[in-house]
Amino acid sequence: MIDDRMTGNRLIRTALPAEVRTVAELHARARATYYPDGPPQDGTDWLAAWRTALERPDAHVLCAVERGRIVAVASFRTPDGASPDTVKLFQFHVDPGHWRGGIGAALHAACVEEWQADGRRTAVLDVHVDNRRAQAFYTRLGWVPDPQNPPVAGDHHLFLRYTVPGE
């Protein structure tokens, strides 16, 4: 695990289980921006899902903190059944009021640093098809369509892949 890092007035660190409600609320605000008709009510208990991510020993949840407030969050781990050199970015959210301020790029850089330290070589993620802003963000950072998971008609997500820079 990488150490906490301070850049200006921004701290990137591991999120704490006691912060689960704050993380889930940030996720809800960010997620609401890319559903034209509002987020689906699919029965997911996001508070419980985030609690599991924060408490899971094989997962990492990093957060960016500015002025004492969590403004971005990233959750990743090796997906079940995947090669140990692969990591999946399950969640990556910046509070909408903090977009375009470099927080996402800084948080992504911290993720990449962690992946390198953990010996990961490939990262994967899926992004909602209506989330064009996130798709452009990931493209700028070097993510490409995942050839092992090409788009299929009717999919609600696009699958992307990132080659973790080696030493």
C-alpha positions in Angstrom: 0.0 0.0 0.0 1.3 3.4 -0.9 1.7 6.0 1.8 -0.6 9.0 2.0 0.4 11.7 -0.4 0.0 15.4 0.0 -0.1 17.7 -3.0 -0.9 21.3 -2.2 -4.0 21.2 -0.1 -5.0 17.8 -1.5 -4.4 14.5 0.4 -4.8 11.1 -1.3 -5.1 8.3 1.2 -6.9 5.1 2.0 -10.6 5.6 2.8 -11.6 4.5 6.3 -14.6 2.2 7.1 -16.0 5.0 9.3 -16.3 7.2 6.1 -18.6 4.8 4.3 -21.6 7.1 4.3 -19.6 10.0 2.9 -18.2 7.8 0.2 -21.6 6.4 -0.8 -23.1 9.9 -0.9 -20.3 11.1 -3.2 -20.9 8.1 -5.4 -24.6 8.8 -5.6 -24.0 12.5 -6.6 -21.5 11.5 -9.3 -23.6 8.6 -10.6 -26.6 10.7 -11.0 -24.9 12.9 -13.6 -24.7 10.2 -16.3 -28.2 8.7 -16.2 -30.5 10.9 -18.4 -33.6 9.7 -16.6 -32.0 9.4 -13.1 -30.1 6.5 -11.7 -31.9 3.1 -11.9 -33.6 1.8 -8.8 -32.2 -1.7 -9.2 -32.3 -2.6 -5.5 -28.6 -2.2 -5.0 -27.7 -1.2 -1.4 -24.8 1.1 -2.2 -24.0 1.8 1.4 -23.6 -2.0 2.0 -21.6 -2.3 -1.2 -19.2 0.4 -0.2 -19.0 -1.0 3.3 -17.9 -4.3 1.8 -15.3 -2.6 -0.5 -13.9 -0.7 2.5 -13.7 -3.8 4.7 -12.6 -6.3 2.1 -8.9 -7.3 2.8 -8.0 -7.8 -0.9 -9.5 -4.4 -2.0 -8.2 -0.9 -2.0 -10.3 2.2 -1.7 -8.4 5.5 -2.1 -9.9 8.9 -1.6 -8.8 12.4 -2.4 -9.4 14.9 0.4 -9.4 18.7 0.1 -9.9 21.0 3.0 -10.9 18.0 5.2 -13.6 16.8 2.8 -13.6 13.7 0.6 -14.0 14.9 -3.0 -13.0 11.7 -5.0 -12.9 8.0 -4.5 -11.5 5.0 -6.3 -12.1 1.3 -5.5 -10.0 -1.5 -7.0 -8.9 -5.1 -6.6 -8.2 -8.3 -8.6 -11.5 -9.5 -10.0 -12.6 -13.0 -9.1 -11.0 -15.5 -11.4 -8.5 -13.1 -13.0 -4.8 -13.3 -13.2 -3.0 -11.8 -10.2 -1.3 -9.2 -12.3 -4.7 -7.8 -13.3 -6.6 -5.2 -11.3 -10.1 -3.9 -11.9 -11.1 -0.4 -11.2 -14.6 -1.0 -9.9 -15.5 2.6 -8.9 -13.9 5.9 -9.7 -15.8 9.1 -8.9 -15.1 12.8 -8.5 -17.7 14.9 -6.7 -19.3 16.8 -9.6 -18.6 20.2 -7.9 -14.9 19.4 -8.2 -14.6 18.3 -11.9 -11.9 19.7 -14.1 -9.6 20.6 -11.2 -7.0 17.9 -11.6 -8.4 15.7 -8.7 -9.3 12.8 -11.0 -5.9 12.8 -12.7 -4.2 12.9 -9.3 -6.3 10.1 -7.9 -5.7 8.0 -11.1 -1.9 8.6 -10.7 -2.2 7.3 -7.1 -4.0 4.2 -8.3 -1.4 3.6 -11.0 1.4 4.0 -8.4 -0.4 1.4 -6.2 -0.9 -1.0 -9.1 2.8 -0.7 -9.9 3.8 -1.4 -6.3 1.5 -4.4 -6.3 3.0 -5.8 -9.5 -0.1 -5.3 -11.6 0.5 -5.1 -15.3 -3.1 -4.7 -16.6 -6.1 -2.7 -15.3 -9.6 -3.1 -16.6 -12.9 -1.2 -16.0 -16.3 -0.8 -17.3 -17.9 2.6 -17.9 -21.6 3.4 -18.5 -22.3 4.0 -22.2 -24.0 7.4 -21.4 -21.0 8.6 -19.4 -19.2 10.4 -22.2 -17.3 12.6 -19.8 -15.7 9.6 -18.0 -15.0 7.9 -21.3 -13.0 11.0 -22.5 -11.2 11.2 -19.1 -10.1 7.5 -19.4 -9.1 7.9 -23.0 -6.8 10.9 -22.1 -5.2 8.8 -19.5 -4.4 5.9 -21.9 -7.3 3.5 -21.5 -8.4 1.8 -24.7 -11.3 -0.5 -25.6 -10.7 -4.0 -24.1 -10.2 -6.4 -27.0 -11.2 -9.3 -24.7 -14.6 -7.7 -24.1 -15.8 -6.0 -27.3 -19.1 -4.1 -27.2 -22.2 -6.1 -27.7 -25.5 -4.6 -28.9 -27.6 -3.6 -25.9 -24.7 -3.4 -23.4 -25.0 -0.6 -21.0 -21.2 -0.5 -20.3 -18.0 -0.2 -22.4 -15.0 -2.2 -21.3 -11.7 -0.5 -21.2 -8.1 -1.7 -20.6 -5.0 0.0 -19.4 -1.4 -1.2 -19.5 0.2 -0.3 -16.2 3.6 1.3 -17.0 6.5 -1.0 -15.9 9.9 -0.1 -14.5 
